[in-house]
Amino acid sequence: MNQQQARDYLVNKPFAVETFPFGADVAVFKVKHKMFATLSRGKLGKGDGEDHDVFWMNLKCDPQEAVMLRDMFPSVIPGYHMSKVHWNTIKLDGTIPQGEIERMIDNSFDLVVANMVKKDQQAIKLHL
């Protein structure tokens, strides 16, 4: 999955909005004003690694699953600039199957929606 495919999948979630509160380099995806993902160029173009041309996506995750995903995929690391317990960073370097990334996005979205008031949950579920 590349950056454009990830962005398209994220913005097509019900009530999803793409915002740029940290500047043009970091896209933040929200559902009903709650963040469920970020998408940016690796390390925002800083550092000396080869990740400058790889996009990174932060996704919310169940703490136990977060650790399992990090063990399974070298391209899944603890959330960069996020809570390392509840967020993972996924490097979109082509090593993770698209279906698995979509499942991680769905899971992040669902975790955020599950913490909303019932009225908002119901409105969103009507569109799933």
Buried (B, 14 or more C-beta within 10 A) or exposed (E): BEBEEBBEBBEEBBBBEEEEEEEEEBBBBBBBEBBBBBBBBBBBEEEEEEBEEBBBBBBBBBEEEBBEBBEEBEBBBBBBEBEBEBBBBBBBBEEBEBEBBBEBBBBBBBBBBEEBEEEBBEBBEEEE
